[in-house]
Amino acid sequence: MSDQKFFAQAEAAPWVDVAPGNRRRVLIHTPELMQVEFGFDKGGVGALHSHPHIQVSYVAEGRFEVSIGGMTQIVGTGGSFIVPGGVVHGVVALEAGRLVDVFTPMRQDFV
């Protein structure tokens, strides 16, 4: 067996403050794939940015104004969105909430 981690418990992952009202914790990853939870206070912002990774996000709770490539929609609990690599995107938390993001390949800058 390799040293690959097959299971993860959220409480074992430390939160890292990203910006006021925005924090993240890396849940689990391989070199090809990464799962990250983001927690937002109401009004918290995931500033507009881009990265080469493909990202898919699931709204675990809350409502977010999501901008992707100049398009904006409100996405609530149970909704999802996908961001192709290199596309500018960001979110604003309309209420307190959580996003679960998956990146491929993994985000080296998060570990």
C-alpha positions as CSV (number, residue, x, y, z in Angstrom):
1,M,0.0,0.0,0.0
2,S,1.1,3.6,-0.6
3,D,0.8,6.4,1.9
4,Q,-2.4,7.6,0.1
5,K,-5.0,8.7,2.5
6,F,-8.4,7.1,1.8
7,F,-10.5,8.6,4.5
8,A,-10.7,12.1,6.1
9,Q,-12.7,13.6,9.0
10,A,-13.5,17.3,8.7
11,E,-12.7,18.0,12.3
12,A,-9.1,16.8,11.7
13,A,-8.5,19.5,9.1
14,P,-7.5,23.0,10.4
15,W,-9.3,26.1,9.1
16,V,-7.2,28.7,7.4
17,D,-8.5,32.3,7.2
18,V,-8.5,33.4,3.6
19,A,-10.1,36.9,4.0
20,P,-12.5,38.5,6.4
21,G,-15.6,36.2,6.6
22,N,-13.9,33.5,4.4
23,R,-12.0,30.4,5.6
24,R,-11.0,27.1,4.1
25,R,-9.8,23.6,5.1
26,V,-8.3,21.0,2.8
27,L,-10.3,17.8,3.4
28,I,-8.4,15.3,1.3
29,H,-6.3,15.1,-1.8
30,T,-4.2,13.2,-4.3
31,P,-1.9,14.8,-6.8
32,E,-4.7,14.6,-9.3
33,L,-7.7,15.7,-7.2
34,M,-8.4,17.8,-4.1
35,Q,-11.5,18.5,-1.9
36,V,-11.7,21.7,0.0
37,E,-14.4,23.1,2.3
38,F,-14.9,26.9,2.4
39,G,-16.9,28.5,5.2
40,F,-18.4,32.0,4.7
41,D,-20.0,34.5,7.1
42,K,-22.8,36.5,5.6
43,G,-21.3,39.1,3.3
44,G,-18.0,37.1,3.0
45,V,-16.3,37.4,-0.4
46,G,-14.3,34.9,-2.5
47,A,-12.6,37.6,-4.5
48,L,-12.6,37.4,-8.3
49,H,-9.6,35.3,-9.4
50,S,-8.5,32.5,-11.8
51,H,-6.4,29.4,-11.7
52,P,-5.5,26.7,-14.1
53,H,-7.4,24.0,-12.2
54,I,-10.9,22.8,-13.2
55,Q,-13.2,23.4,-10.2
56,V,-16.6,22.1,-9.3
57,S,-18.4,23.5,-6.3
58,Y,-21.3,22.2,-4.2
59,V,-23.3,24.6,-2.0
60,A,-23.5,22.6,1.2
61,E,-25.5,25.4,2.9
62,G,-26.4,29.0,2.3
63,R,-26.9,31.2,-0.8
64,F,-24.1,32.7,-2.9
65,E,-23.9,35.2,-5.7
66,V,-21.6,33.3,-8.1
67,S,-19.8,35.0,-11.0
68,I,-18.1,32.9,-13.6
69,G,-16.6,34.4,-16.8
70,G,-18.7,37.6,-16.5
71,M,-22.0,35.7,-15.9
72,T,-23.7,35.9,-12.4
73,Q,-26.3,33.7,-10.8
74,I,-27.6,33.0,-7.3
75,V,-26.9,29.4,-6.2
76,G,-28.4,28.0,-3.0
77,T,-28.2,25.0,-0.8
78,G,-27.9,21.8,-3.0
79,G,-26.8,23.7,-6.1
80,S,-23.5,23.3,-7.9
81,F,-21.4,25.2,-10.4
82,I,-18.3,24.4,-12.5
83,V,-15.4,26.7,-13.4
84,P,-13.1,25.8,-16.3
85,G,-9.4,26.3,-15.8
86,G,-8.3,29.9,-16.4
87,V,-11.8,31.5,-16.1
88,V,-12.2,34.4,-13.7
89,H,-14.7,33.7,-10.9
90,G,-15.7,34.6,-7.4
91,V,-18.5,34.5,-4.9
92,V,-20.4,36.6,-2.4
93,A,-22.1,34.9,0.5
94,L,-25.7,36.3,0.7
95,E,-26.1,34.4,4.0
96,A,-23.7,32.4,6.1
97,G,-22.8,29.2,4.2
98,R,-20.4,26.5,3.1
99,L,-19.0,25.5,-0.3
100,V,-17.3,22.1,-1.0
101,D,-14.9,22.6,-3.9
102,V,-13.2,19.9,-5.9
103,F,-10.1,20.8,-7.9
104,T,-8.2,18.9,-10.6
105,P,-5.3,18.7,-10.4
106,M,-4.9,19.5,-6.7
107,R,-4.1,23.0,-5.6
108,Q,-0.4,22.9,-4.5
109,D,-0.8,26.4,-3.1
110,F,-3.4,25.1,-0.5
111,V,-1.0,22.6,1.1
